[in-house]
């Protein structure tokens, strides 16, 4: 077992679902699952992999403040494990109100200064989400609070994404693949004797072109998503110029996703016209499969059109559907269909959308009419533009300059007197753009400063329509990272 892996500790009182979550993350039935409090007493370890990042998962015994010698030993082991861990998942039972025992233990873990998430389990439906507000009493930000249902596999994707963002990036593999691609192209296009005739700058430009070519294969997968009867099929037909999807005023006509590809400005665009989403309580019969297939489609897409009905008021369901797009990290355009109002009304609706969809603040809003064809060509051009933003890679030198300017304008915070320093910055991935801040104490960088840097990056570069992930990393998180970061 790799001793350099980051450790994730599961902490909590008995019978809150730690072992079930352990099994869900590990994707195997390893931990013993039982309704009997205190089933898990020893520390179970298992190497896990979330996408391309690995970690060591530690499942601790349930903690219970009793005089029982067994539980006393369990608590001791759990706290010791938490001290050794890099990431702590503190689980509580969402069926019960927060108790003082949970708060006391949470504050004790908080003082360790580790990456800490409060995981509220057994939030089985939308109605029970309201109980999540009670757990803000712990004094934790909403970016570290997760309401999930392990048994229903609900809300776990957001938690997995949070864990993923806090695991080291294996840049060594990326660097090796890019070097091999560069070497292969050189072998095909040049004699090795000519290689030394190229300056370092020319070689870097050549390598950058190869990287971008590998990332951008001129293929765009676009998900069309929205609640029922907002005009998704009509918009698809208007964009491709033919009636491909069945259009009907009857809500829920489209059940199976309909794929359609066409060429536009040297790009191959593939649309998936999804079944409309309704409130969970209104889903009946075959529409349950439509919801499942919609989520499957979002996993394959790299861009989404969030369709809203401009002739009707926005609803909470519109927000939930848009939240799916944000959850999958897609390039996004908000499309107002059935538009026939004046500009003053558009400004009013735009303000309402921005208020409700703060998490999609980067997404442009385009008012169209599938019926008359208004702004359909503009929408097609915007798809190309957002895709270019989504797949772009900013040179390291430019990123360093911009981040240095941002730090000069607004100094890095000094939590508890700690001196923070950013050594350098680089973009290590696209779709969406992922940017690493290589610094001395990455765990102490507050999310509000990351948000400030993201906003500053948006002012300097065209990232319209795409989320940006800024991730703080230690200088020696992975052997080989430093060389790659400095030469990207």
Sine and cosine of phi, psi and omega as CSV:
sin_phi,cos_phi,sin_psi,cos_psi,sin_omega,cos_omega
0.00,0.00,0.73,-0.69,-0.06,-1.00
-0.93,0.36,0.89,-0.45,-0.04,-1.00
-0.97,0.24,-0.20,0.98,-0.01,-1.00
-1.00,0.05,-0.09,1.00,-0.03,-1.00
-0.92,0.39,0.57,-0.82,0.13,-0.99
-0.93,0.36,0.56,-0.83,-0.07,-1.00
-0.96,-0.27,0.70,-0.71,0.04,-1.00
-0.90,-0.44,0.87,-0.50,-0.04,-1.00
-0.97,-0.24,0.73,-0.68,0.11,-0.99
-0.99,-0.15,0.89,-0.46,-0.08,-1.00
-0.83,-0.57,0.57,-0.82,0.07,-1.00
0.28,-0.96,0.21,-0.98,0.03,-1.00
-0.94,0.35,0.23,-0.97,-0.01,-1.00
-0.88,0.47,0.52,-0.86,0.17,-0.98
0.91,0.42,0.53,0.85,0.09,-1.00
-0.98,-0.20,-0.11,0.99,0.08,-1.00
0.96,-0.27,0.35,0.94,-0.04,-1.00
-0.89,0.45,-0.72,0.70,-0.03,-1.00
-0.90,0.43,-0.59,0.81,0.03,-1.00
-0.91,0.41,-0.65,0.76,0.04,-1.00
-0.92,0.39,-0.63,0.78,0.06,-1.00
-0.83,0.56,-0.73,0.69,0.01,-1.00
-0.90,0.43,-0.63,0.78,-0.01,-1.00
-0.90,0.44,-0.71,0.71,-0.01,-1.00
-0.93,0.37,-0.69,0.73,-0.01,-1.00
-0.96,0.28,-0.25,0.97,0.00,-1.00
0.88,0.47,0.41,0.91,0.03,-1.00
-0.56,-0.83,0.43,-0.90,0.06,-1.00
-1.00,0.03,1.00,0.05,-0.06,-1.00
-0.97,-0.26,-0.80,0.60,0.00,-1.00
-0.96,0.28,0.47,-0.88,0.03,-1.00
-0.98,0.20,0.82,-0.58,0.00,-1.00
-0.96,-0.26,0.80,-0.59,-0.04,-1.00
-0.44,-0.90,0.50,-0.86,0.08,-1.00
-0.98,0.18,-0.13,0.99,-0.01,-1.00
-0.99,0.17,0.85,-0.53,-0.04,-1.00
-0.86,0.51,0.71,-0.70,0.09,-1.00
1.00,0.06,0.32,0.95,0.00,-1.00
-0.87,0.48,-0.67,0.74,0.01,-1.00
-1.00,0.03,0.87,-0.50,0.00,-1.00
-0.87,-0.50,-0.52,0.85,-0.02,-1.00
-1.00,-0.09,0.18,-0.98,0.05,-1.00
-1.00,0.04,0.87,-0.49,0.05,-1.00
-0.98,-0.22,0.69,-0.72,-0.04,-1.00
-0.87,-0.50,0.62,-0.79,0.05,-1.00
-0.43,-0.90,0.73,-0.68,0.05,-1.00
-0.98,0.22,0.80,-0.59,-0.03,-1.00
-0.88,-0.47,0.27,-0.96,0.06,-1.00
-0.65,-0.76,0.86,-0.51,0.08,-1.00
-0.95,-0.31,0.94,-0.34,-0.14,-0.99
0.83,0.55,-0.92,-0.40,-0.07,-1.00
-0.95,-0.31,0.29,0.96,-0.05,-1.00
-0.85,-0.53,0.69,-0.72,-0.08,-1.00
-0.95,-0.32,0.39,-0.92,0.05,-1.00
-0.39,-0.92,0.17,-0.98,0.05,-1.00
-0.93,-0.36,0.89,-0.45,-0.04,-1.00
-1.00,-0.02,0.75,-0.66,0.00,-1.00
-0.87,-0.49,0.88,-0.47,0.02,-1.00
-0.98,-0.21,0.91,-0.42,-0.04,-1.00
-1.00,-0.08,0.29,-0.96,0.07,-1.00
-0.94,0.34,0.43,-0.90,0.04,-1.00
-0.89,0.46,0.64,-0.77,-0.04,-1.00
-0.99,-0.15,0.79,-0.61,0.00,-1.00
-0.64,-0.77,0.84,-0.55,-0.05,-1.00
-0.98,0.22,0.98,0.20,0.08,-1.00
-0.80,-0.60,0.10,-0.99,0.03,-1.00
-1.00,0.08,-0.07,1.00,0.00,-1.00
-0.86,0.51,0.78,-0.63,-0.07,-1.00
-0.88,0.47,-0.57,0.82,-0.02,-1.00
-0.90,0.43,-0.76,0.65,-0.04,-1.00
-0.93,0.37,-0.52,0.85,0.06,-1.00
-0.89,0.46,-0.66,0.75,0.03,-1.00
-0.93,0.37,-0.60,0.80,0.04,-1.00
-0.88,0.48,-0.71,0.71,-0.01,-1.00
-0.89,0.46,-0.69,0.73,0.00,-1.00
-0.86,0.51,-0.71,0.70,0.01,-1.00
-0.90,0.43,-0.64,0.77,-0.03,-1.00
-0.90,0.44,-0.70,0.71,0.00,-1.00
-0.92,0.40,-0.65,0.76,0.05,-1.00
-0.88,0.48,-0.66,0.76,0.02,-1.00
-0.90,0.43,-0.66,0.75,0.01,-1.00
-0.88,0.47,-0.60,0.80,0.01,-1.00
-0.92,0.40,-0.55,0.84,0.00,-1.00
-0.99,0.15,-0.37,0.93,-0.10,-0.99
-0.98,0.22,0.35,-0.94,0.09,-1.00
-0.99,-0.10,-0.51,0.86,-0.04,-1.00
-0.76,-0.65,0.69,-0.72,0.00,-1.00
-0.86,-0.52,0.79,-0.61,0.13,-0.99
-0.96,-0.29,0.95,-0.31,-0.01,-1.00
-0.99,-0.13,0.91,-0.42,-0.11,-0.99
-0.98,-0.18,0.66,-0.76,0.10,-1.00
-0.75,-0.66,0.28,-0.96,-0.01,-1.00
-1.00,0.02,0.91,-0.41,-0.02,-1.00
-0.95,0.32,-0.19,0.98,0.04,-1.00
-0.97,0.23,-0.33,0.94,-0.03,-1.00
-0.94,-0.35,0.39,-0.92,0.07,-1.00
-0.97,0.25,0.46,-0.89,0.00,-1.00
-0.86,0.52,0.73,-0.69,0.03,-1.00
-0.93,-0.36,0.26,-0.96,-0.07,-1.00
-0.89,0.45,-0.50,0.87,0.00,-1.00
-0.90,0.43,-0.70,0.71,0.03,-1.00
-0.89,0.45,-0.69,0.73,-0.04,-1.00
-0.90,0.45,-0.70,0.71,-0.02,-1.00
-0.87,0.49,-0.70,0.72,0.00,-1.00
-0.92,0.39,-0.63,0.77,0.00,-1.00
-0.89,0.46,-0.68,0.73,0.00,-1.00
-0.91,0.43,-0.58,0.82,0.04,-1.00
-0.90,0.43,-0.66,0.75,0.04,-1.00
-0.93,0.36,-0.59,0.81,-0.02,-1.00
-0.88,0.47,-0.57,0.82,-0.02,-1.00
-0.93,0.36,-0.24,0.97,0.02,-1.00
-0.95,0.31,-0.30,0.95,0.04,-1.00
0.97,0.26,0.38,0.93,0.01,-1.00
-1.00,-0.05,0.20,-0.98,0.16,-0.99
-0.92,0.39,0.86,-0.51,-0.17,-0.98
-0.77,-0.64,0.77,-0.64,0.06,-1.00
-0.86,-0.52,0.65,-0.76,0.09,-1.00
-0.99,-0.16,0.91,-0.40,-0.09,-1.00
-0.95,-0.30,0.93,-0.37,-0.01,-1.00
-0.99,-0.12,0.95,-0.30,-0.07,-1.00
-1.00,-0.01,0.24,-0.97,0.05,-1.00
0.95,0.32,0.49,0.87,0.17,-0.99
-1.00,-0.02,1.00,0.01,-0.25,-0.97
-1.00,0.06,-0.27,0.96,-0.01,-1.00
-0.46,-0.89,0.09,-1.00,-0.06,-1.00
-0.88,0.47,-0.60,0.80,-0.02,-1.00
-0.89,0.46,-0.63,0.78,-0.03,-1.00
-0.96,0.29,-0.21,0.98,0.07,-1.00
-0.87,0.49,-0.45,0.89,0.00,-1.00
-0.87,0.49,-0.49,0.87,0.01,-1.00
-0.93,0.36,-0.27,0.96,-0.03,-1.00
-0.89,0.46,-0.49,0.87,-0.02,-1.00
-0.87,0.49,-0.51,0.86,-0.03,-1.00
-0.89,0.45,-0.42,0.91,-0.08,-1.00
-1.00,0.07,-0.03,1.00,0.15,-0.99
-0.94,0.33,-0.16,0.99,0.08,-1.00
-0.87,0.49,-0.37,0.93,0.02,-1.00
-0.94,0.35,-0.21,0.98,-0.01,-1.00
0.98,0.20,0.46,0.89,-0.01,-1.00
-0.97,-0.24,0.53,-0.85,0.03,-1.00
-0.96,0.28,0.37,-0.93,-0.06,-1.00
-0.93,0.38,-0.32,0.95,0.03,-1.00
-0.96,0.28,-0.23,0.97,0.01,-1.00
-0.89,-0.45,0.22,0.98,0.01,-1.00
-0.91,-0.41,0.81,-0.58,-0.08,-1.00
-0.78,-0.63,0.84,-0.54,0.12,-0.99
-0.99,-0.12,0.88,-0.47,-0.10,-0.99
-0.72,-0.70,0.23,-0.97,0.21,-0.98
-0.72,-0.69,0.97,-0.25,-0.04,-1.00
-0.90,0.44,-0.66,0.75,-0.06,-1.00
-0.91,0.42,-0.50,0.86,0.02,-1.00
-0.98,-0.19,0.05,1.00,-0.05,-1.00
0.78,0.63,0.74,0.67,-0.06,-1.00
-0.93,-0.37,0.79,-0.61,0.05,-1.00
0.98,0.22,0.00,1.00,-0.06,-1.00
-0.96,0.29,-0.44,0.90,-0.04,-1.00
-0.90,0.45,-0.64,0.77,0.05,-1.00
-0.89,0.46,-0.64,0.77,0.03,-1.00
-0.91,0.41,-0.68,0.73,0.00,-1.00
-0.89,0.45,-0.62,0.79,0.02,-1.00
-0.90,0.44,-0.64,0.77,0.03,-1.00
-0.89,0.45,-0.71,0.71,0.03,-1.00
-0.88,0.48,-0.71,0.71,-0.02,-1.00
-0.83,0.55,-0.69,0.73,-0.03,-1.00
-0.92,0.38,-0.33,0.95,-0.02,-1.00
-0.98,-0.19,0.13,0.99,0.07,-1.00
-0.98,-0.19,0.49,-0.87,-0.05,-1.00
-0.90,0.44,0.57,-0.83,0.06,-1.00
-1.00,0.05,0.75,-0.67,0.02,-1.00
-1.00,0.08,0.97,0.24,-0.05,-1.00
-0.95,0.31,-0.33,0.94,-0.01,-1.00
-0.88,0.47,-0.65,0.76,0.02,-1.00
-0.91,0.42,-0.68,0.73,0.01,-1.00
-0.88,0.48,-0.70,0.71,-0.01,-1.00
-0.89,0.46,-0.65,0.76,0.00,-1.00
-0.90,0.43,-0.67,0.74,0.01,-1.00
-0.90,0.43,-0.65,0.76,0.00,-1.00
-0.93,0.37,-0.63,0.78,0.02,-1.00
-0.90,0.44,-0.64,0.77,0.03,-1.00
-0.91,0.42,-0.63,0.78,0.03,-1.00
-0.91,0.42,-0.65,0.76,0.03,-1.00
-0.90,0.44,-0.69,0.72,0.00,-1.00
-0.89,0.46,-0.66,0.75,-0.01,-1.00
-0.89,0.45,-0.66,0.75,0.00,-1.00
-0.92,0.39,-0.63,0.78,0.01,-1.00
-0.89,0.46,-0.65,0.76,0.00,-1.00
-0.90,0.43,-0.56,0.83,-0.04,-1.00
-0.99,0.16,-0.51,0.86,-0.17,-0.98
-0.94,-0.33,-0.41,0.91,-0.09,-1.00
-0.74,-0.68,0.39,-0.92,0.23,-0.97
-0.98,0.18,0.57,-0.82,0.00,-1.00
-0.89,0.46,-0.43,0.91,0.03,-1.00
-0.91,0.41,-0.43,0.90,-0.04,-1.00
-1.00,0.08,-0.18,0.98,-0.14,-0.99
-0.89,0.45,-0.60,0.80,-0.07,-1.00
-0.96,0.30,-0.16,0.99,0.05,-1.00
-0.97,0.25,-0.22,0.97,-0.01,-1.00
-1.00,-0.03,0.71,-0.71,0.05,-1.00
-0.95,0.30,0.24,-0.97,0.03,-1.00
-0.87,0.49,-0.60,0.80,0.00,-1.00
-0.90,0.44,-0.68,0.74,0.00,-1.00
-0.92,0.40,-0.62,0.79,0.03,-1.00
-0.91,0.42,-0.62,0.78,0.02,-1.00
-0.91,0.41,-0.66,0.76,0.04,-1.00
-0.90,0.44,-0.67,0.74,0.02,-1.00
-0.88,0.47,-0.69,0.73,0.01,-1.00
-0.90,0.43,-0.63,0.78,0.00,-1.00
-0.89,0.45,-0.63,0.78,0.01,-1.00
-0.90,0.44,-0.62,0.78,0.01,-1.00
-0.92,0.39,-0.69,0.73,0.00,-1.00
-0.86,0.51,-0.75,0.66,-0.01,-1.00
-0.90,0.44,-0.59,0.80,0.00,-1.00
-0.91,0.42,-0.63,0.78,-0.01,-1.00
-0.93,0.37,-0.62,0.78,-0.02,-1.00
-0.96,0.30,-0.71,0.71,-0.05,-1.00
-0.99,-0.15,0.98,-0.21,0.02,-1.00
-0.99,-0.10,0.33,0.94,0.00,-1.00
0.87,0.50,0.43,0.90,0.06,-1.00
-0.87,-0.49,0.78,-0.63,-0.02,-1.00
-0.84,-0.54,0.87,-0.50,0.07,-1.00
-0.98,-0.18,0.91,-0.41,-0.12,-0.99
-0.93,-0.36,0.83,-0.55,0.08,-1.00
-1.00,-0.06,0.75,-0.66,0.08,-1.00
-0.97,-0.25,0.91,-0.42,-0.17,-0.99
-0.74,-0.67,0.57,-0.82,0.02,-1.00
0.17,-0.98,0.23,-0.97,0.03,-1.00
-0.94,0.33,0.14,-0.99,-0.13,-0.99
-0.90,0.45,0.57,-0.82,0.15,-0.99
0.89,0.45,0.55,0.83,0.11,-0.99
-0.99,-0.11,-0.10,1.00,0.07,-1.00
0.97,-0.23,0.44,0.90,-0.03,-1.00
-0.89,0.45,-0.71,0.71,-0.01,-1.00
-0.91,0.42,-0.62,0.79,0.02,-1.00
-0.90,0.44,-0.65,0.76,0.02,-1.00
-0.91,0.40,-0.67,0.74,0.05,-1.00
-0.85,0.52,-0.73,0.68,0.00,-1.00
-0.88,0.47,-0.64,0.77,-0.02,-1.00
-0.92,0.39,-0.60,0.80,-0.04,-1.00
-0.94,0.35,-0.72,0.70,-0.06,-1.00
-1.00,0.07,-0.18,0.98,0.11,-0.99
0.99,0.16,0.32,0.95,0.06,-1.00
-0.42,-0.91,0.33,-0.94,-0.04,-1.00
-1.00,0.05,1.00,-0.07,-0.04,-1.00
-0.99,-0.12,-0.66,0.75,0.00,-1.00
-0.99,-0.14,0.51,-0.86,0.06,-1.00
-0.94,0.33,0.79,-0.61,0.00,-1.00
-0.94,-0.34,0.78,-0.62,-0.04,-1.00
-0.44,-0.90,0.57,-0.82,0.07,-1.00
-0.95,0.31,-0.17,0.99,0.00,-1.00
-0.97,0.23,0.84,-0.54,-0.04,-1.00
-0.89,0.47,0.73,-0.68,0.08,-1.00
1.00,0.04,0.36,0.93,0.00,-1.00
-0.88,0.47,-0.68,0.73,-0.01,-1.00
-0.99,0.12,0.89,-0.46,0.05,-1.00
-0.95,-0.31,-0.86,0.51,0.05,-1.00
-0.98,0.22,0.67,-0.74,0.13,-0.99
-0.87,0.49,0.68,-0.73,-0.01,-1.00
-0.94,-0.35,0.90,-0.44,0.01,-1.00
-1.00,0.03,0.64,-0.76,0.06,-1.00
-0.53,-0.85,0.80,-0.60,0.00,-1.00
-0.90,-0.44,0.56,-0.83,0.11,-0.99
-0.40,-0.91,0.34,-0.94,-0.01,-1.00
-1.00,-0.04,0.69,-0.72,0.04,-1.00
-0.47,-0.88,0.88,-0.48,0.01,-1.00
0.78,0.63,0.77,0.63,0.07,-1.00
0.91,0.43,0.31,0.95,0.08,-1.00
-0.88,-0.47,0.62,-0.79,0.13,-0.99
-1.00,-0.10,0.93,-0.36,-0.05,-1.00
-0.97,-0.25,0.83,-0.56,0.04,-1.00
-0.92,-0.38,0.86,-0.51,0.03,-1.00
-0.98,-0.19,0.59,-0.81,0.17,-0.99
-0.86,-0.52,0.92,-0.39,0.01,-1.00
-1.00,0.04,0.96,-0.28,-0.16,-0.99
-1.00,0.04,0.32,-0.95,0.13,-0.99
-0.92,0.39,0.62,-0.78,0.00,-1.00
-0.90,0.44,0.57,-0.83,-0.01,-1.00
-0.99,-0.15,0.70,-0.72,0.08,-1.00
-0.92,-0.40,0.06,-1.00,0.14,-0.99
-0.87,0.50,0.58,-0.81,-0.09,-1.00
-0.82,0.57,-0.62,0.79,-0.02,-1.00
-0.93,0.36,-0.29,0.96,-0.03,-1.00
-0.99,-0.11,-0.09,1.00,-0.04,-1.00
-0.97,0.26,0.79,-0.61,-0.02,-1.00
-0.76,-0.65,0.57,-0.82,0.15,-0.99
0.79,0.62,-0.83,-0.56,-0.15,-0.99
-0.92,0.40,-0.35,0.94,0.00,-1.00
-0.92,0.40,-0.37,0.93,0.10,-1.00
-0.88,0.48,-0.63,0.78,0.02,-1.00
-0.93,0.36,-0.53,0.85,0.04,-1.00
-0.89,0.47,-0.67,0.75,0.02,-1.00
-0.90,0.44,-0.69,0.72,0.01,-1.00
-0.89,0.46,-0.68,0.74,-0.03,-1.00
-0.94,0.35,-0.53,0.85,0.05,-1.00
-0.87,0.48,-0.70,0.71,0.01,-1.00
-0.91,0.41,-0.62,0.79,0.06,-1.00
-0.88,0.48,-0.64,0.76,0.00,-1.00
-0.91,0.41,-0.63,0.78,0.00,-1.00
-0.89,0.46,-0.52,0.85,0.03,-1.00
-0.92,0.40,-0.46,0.89,-0.02,-1.00
-1.00,-0.05,-0.30,0.96,-0.07,-1.00
-0.99,0.13,0.39,-0.92,0.16,-0.99
-0.86,-0.51,0.04,1.00,0.08,-1.00
-0.49,-0.87,0.48,-0.88,-0.01,-1.00
-0.69,-0.72,0.63,-0.78,0.20,-0.98
-0.97,-0.24,0.92,-0.39,0.05,-1.00
-1.00,0.01,0.94,-0.33,-0.10,-0.99
-1.00,-0.04,0.81,-0.59,0.07,-1.00
-0.87,-0.49,0.51,-0.86,0.03,-1.00
-1.00,-0.03,0.94,-0.33,-0.05,-1.00
-0.94,0.35,-0.29,0.96,-0.03,-1.00
-1.00,0.03,-0.07,1.00,-0.01,-1.00
-0.78,-0.62,0.37,-0.93,0.00,-1.00
-0.93,0.36,0.53,-0.85,0.09,-1.00
-0.93,0.35,0.51,-0.86,-0.02,-1.00
-0.81,-0.59,0.17,-0.99,0.07,-1.00
-0.88,0.48,-0.54,0.84,0.00,-1.00
-0.90,0.43,-0.60,0.80,0.08,-1.00
-0.84,0.53,-0.67,0.75,0.01,-1.00
-0.90,0.43,-0.67,0.75,-0.02,-1.00
-0.91,0.42,-0.64,0.77,0.02,-1.00
-0.92,0.40,-0.69,0.72,0.05,-1.00
-0.89,0.46,-0.54,0.84,0.04,-1.00
-0.89,0.45,-0.49,0.87,0.07,-1.00
-0.88,0.47,-0.67,0.75,0.00,-1.00
-0.89,0.45,-0.71,0.70,0.02,-1.00
-0.89,0.46,-0.61,0.79,0.00,-1.00
-0.88,0.48,-0.59,0.81,-0.04,-1.00
-1.00,-0.02,0.01,1.00,0.09,-1.00
0.89,0.45,0.71,0.70,-0.07,-1.00
-0.99,-0.12,0.43,-0.90,0.25,-0.97
-0.90,0.44,0.65,-0.76,-0.22,-0.98
-0.67,-0.74,0.64,-0.77,0.19,-0.98
-0.79,-0.61,0.77,-0.64,0.08,-1.00
-1.00,-0.03,0.85,-0.52,-0.10,-0.99
-0.92,-0.38,0.88,-0.48,0.08,-1.00
-1.00,-0.04,0.96,-0.27,-0.01,-1.00
-1.00,-0.04,0.23,-0.97,0.01,-1.00
0.87,0.49,0.73,0.68,-0.12,-0.99
-0.99,-0.11,0.84,-0.55,0.08,-1.00
-0.51,-0.86,0.47,0.88,-0.01,-1.00
-0.97,-0.24,0.11,-0.99,-0.02,-1.00
-1.00,0.07,0.07,-1.00,-0.11,-0.99
-0.91,0.42,-0.57,0.82,0.01,-1.00
-0.88,0.48,-0.66,0.75,0.03,-1.00
-0.92,0.39,-0.60,0.80,0.04,-1.00
-0.87,0.48,-0.69,0.72,0.01,-1.00
-0.88,0.48,-0.60,0.80,0.01,-1.00
-0.92,0.39,-0.70,0.72,0.02,-1.00
-0.92,0.40,-0.62,0.79,0.03,-1.00
-0.86,0.51,-0.68,0.73,0.03,-1.00
-0.88,0.47,-0.64,0.77,0.00,-1.00
-0.92,0.40,-0.65,0.76,0.03,-1.00
-0.90,0.44,-0.70,0.71,-0.01,-1.00
-0.90,0.44,-0.57,0.82,0.01,-1.00
-0.93,0.35,-0.68,0.74,-0.05,-1.00
-0.98,0.20,-0.59,0.80,-0.10,-0.99
-0.95,-0.32,0.80,0.60,-0.01,-1.00
-0.86,0.50,-0.52,0.86,-0.01,-1.00
-0.94,0.33,-0.21,0.98,0.08,-1.00
-0.90,-0.43,0.59,0.81,-0.04,-1.00
-0.88,0.48,-0.40,0.92,-0.03,-1.00
-0.99,0.14,-0.19,0.98,-0.10,-0.99
-0.99,0.11,0.77,-0.64,0.08,-1.00
-0.94,0.34,0.45,-0.89,0.03,-1.00
-0.92,-0.39,0.82,-0.57,0.00,-1.00
-0.83,-0.55,0.81,-0.59,0.05,-1.00
-1.00,-0.04,0.82,-0.58,-0.04,-1.00
-0.73,-0.68,0.20,-0.98,0.16,-0.99
-0.72,-0.70,0.95,-0.30,0.02,-1.00
-0.90,0.44,-0.47,0.88,-0.05,-1.00
-0.94,0.34,-0.70,0.72,-0.04,-1.00
-0.99,-0.14,-0.24,0.97,-0.03,-1.00
1.00,0.07,0.15,0.99,-0.02,-1.00
-0.88,0.47,0.78,-0.62,0.10,-1.00
0.89,0.46,0.26,0.97,0.03,-1.00
-0.92,0.39,-0.66,0.75,0.04,-1.00
-0.90,0.44,-0.63,0.78,0.05,-1.00
-0.89,0.45,-0.62,0.79,0.02,-1.00
-0.90,0.43,-0.67,0.75,0.02,-1.00
-0.89,0.46,-0.68,0.74,0.04,-1.00
-0.90,0.43,-0.60,0.80,-0.02,-1.00
-0.93,0.37,-0.54,0.84,0.07,-1.00
-0.86,0.50,-0.71,0.71,0.02,-1.00
-0.89,0.46,-0.70,0.71,-0.04,-1.00
-0.89,0.45,-0.71,0.70,-0.02,-1.00
-0.92,0.40,-0.61,0.79,0.05,-1.00
-0.88,0.48,-0.66,0.75,0.03,-1.00
-0.89,0.46,-0.64,0.76,0.04,-1.00
-0.91,0.41,-0.63,0.78,-0.07,-1.00
-0.93,0.38,-0.51,0.86,-0.07,-1.00
-0.97,-0.24,0.00,1.00,-0.08,-1.00
-0.95,0.31,0.45,-0.89,0.06,-1.00
-0.81,-0.59,0.88,-0.47,-0.03,-1.00
-0.99,0.10,0.77,-0.64,0.03,-1.00
-0.83,0.56,0.56,-0.83,-0.04,-1.00
-0.85,0.52,-0.64,0.77,-0.03,-1.00
-0.88,0.47,-0.65,0.76,0.01,-1.00
-0.93,0.37,-0.66,0.75,0.02,-1.00
-0.88,0.47,-0.69,0.73,0.01,-1.00
-0.87,0.49,-0.68,0.74,0.00,-1.00
-0.89,0.46,-0.71,0.70,-0.04,-1.00
-0.92,0.39,-0.68,0.73,0.00,-1.00
-0.92,0.40,-0.60,0.80,0.06,-1.00
-0.88,0.47,-0.66,0.75,0.05,-1.00
-0.88,0.47,-0.67,0.74,-0.01,-1.00
-0.89,0.45,-0.65,0.76,-0.02,-1.00
-0.93,0.37,-0.58,0.82,0.04,-1.00
-0.91,0.41,-0.66,0.75,0.00,-1.00
-0.93,0.37,-0.62,0.78,-0.04,-1.00
-0.63,-0.78,0.97,-0.25,-0.13,-0.99
-0.88,0.48,0.47,-0.88,0.10,-1.00
-0.87,0.49,0.63,-0.78,0.02,-1.00
-0.93,0.37,0.31,-0.95,0.04,-1.00
-0.83,-0.55,0.97,0.23,-0.04,-1.00
-0.89,0.45,0.83,-0.56,0.00,-1.00
0.81,0.58,0.55,0.84,0.05,-1.00
0.99,0.16,0.04,1.00,-0.02,-1.00
-0.96,0.29,0.65,-0.76,0.02,-1.00
-1.00,-0.03,0.89,-0.46,0.02,-1.00
-0.98,-0.18,0.62,-0.79,0.00,-1.00
-0.59,-0.81,0.74,-0.67,0.09,-1.00
-0.99,-0.10,0.88,-0.48,-0.01,-1.00
-0.96,0.26,-0.76,0.65,0.04,-1.00
-0.26,-0.97,0.18,-0.98,-0.08,-1.00
-0.76,-0.66,0.61,-0.79,0.06,-1.00
-0.48,-0.88,0.48,-0.88,0.12,-0.99
-1.00,-0.06,0.83,-0.55,-0.09,-1.00
-0.94,-0.34,-0.06,1.00,0.00,-1.00
-0.33,-0.95,0.28,-0.96,0.08,-1.00
-0.78,-0.62,0.05,-1.00,0.02,-1.00
0.82,0.57,0.90,0.44,-0.06,1.00
-1.00,0.06,0.16,-0.99,0.04,-1.00
-0.86,0.50,0.78,-0.63,0.04,-1.00
-0.86,-0.51,0.82,-0.57,-0.13,-0.99
-0.85,-0.52,0.77,-0.63,-0.02,-1.00
-0.98,-0.19,0.77,-0.64,0.18,-0.98
-0.99,-0.15,0.94,-0.34,-0.01,-1.00
-1.00,0.00,0.91,-0.42,-0.17,-0.99
-0.58,-0.81,0.08,-1.00,-0.12,-0.99
-0.98,0.19,-0.61,0.79,-0.04,-1.00
-0.73,-0.69,0.96,0.29,-0.12,-0.99
-0.88,0.48,-0.52,0.85,-0.05,-1.00
-0.93,0.37,-0.29,0.96,-0.05,-1.00
-1.00,-0.08,-0.06,1.00,0.00,-1.00
-0.97,0.22,0.89,-0.46,-0.07,-1.00
-0.96,0.27,0.52,-0.86,-0.05,-1.00
-0.89,0.45,-0.45,0.89,0.00,-1.00
-0.92,0.39,-0.54,0.84,0.03,-1.00
-0.96,0.27,-0.58,0.81,0.10,-0.99
-0.86,0.51,-0.68,0.74,0.01,-1.00
-0.89,0.46,-0.64,0.77,0.07,-1.00
-0.87,0.48,-0.69,0.72,0.01,-1.00
-0.91,0.42,-0.63,0.78,0.03,-1.00
-0.88,0.47,-0.71,0.71,0.02,-1.00
-0.89,0.45,-0.61,0.79,0.01,-1.00
-0.93,0.37,-0.63,0.78,0.06,-1.00
-0.88,0.48,-0.63,0.78,0.01,-1.00
-0.91,0.42,-0.52,0.86,0.04,-1.00
-0.94,0.35,-0.49,0.87,-0.11,-0.99
-0.99,-0.10,-0.49,0.87,-0.04,-1.00
-0.80,-0.60,0.36,-0.93,0.00,-1.00
-1.00,0.08,1.00,-0.04,0.07,-1.00
-0.94,-0.35,0.42,0.91,0.01,-1.00
-0.84,0.54,0.70,-0.71,0.09,-1.00
0.99,0.12,0.03,1.00,-0.05,-1.00
-0.74,-0.67,0.66,-0.75,0.13,-0.99
-0.94,0.34,0.41,-0.91,0.08,-1.00
-0.83,-0.56,0.79,-0.61,0.05,-1.00
-0.97,-0.26,0.92,-0.40,0.07,-1.00
-0.97,-0.23,0.85,-0.52,-0.13,-0.99
-0.83,-0.56,0.81,-0.59,0.04,-1.00
-0.99,0.11,0.73,-0.69,-0.04,-1.00
-0.72,-0.70,0.53,-0.85,0.11,-0.99
-0.97,0.25,0.42,-0.91,-0.06,-1.00
-0.90,0.44,-0.50,0.87,-0.05,-1.00
-0.87,-0.49,0.58,0.82,0.01,-1.00
-0.87,0.49,-0.65,0.76,0.02,-1.00
-0.70,-0.71,0.69,-0.73,0.08,-1.00
-0.90,0.43,0.77,-0.64,0.00,-1.00
0.99,-0.16,-0.29,0.96,-0.02,-1.00
-0.90,0.44,-0.69,0.73,-0.12,-0.99
-0.87,0.50,-0.68,0.73,-0.01,-1.00
-0.88,0.47,-0.69,0.72,-0.03,-1.00
-0.92,0.40,-0.69,0.72,-0.06,-1.00
-0.88,0.48,-0.64,0.77,-0.07,-1.00
-0.96,0.27,-0.40,0.92,-0.08,-1.00
-0.98,-0.22,-0.05,1.00,-0.05,-1.00
-0.90,0.43,0.00,0.00,0.00,0.00
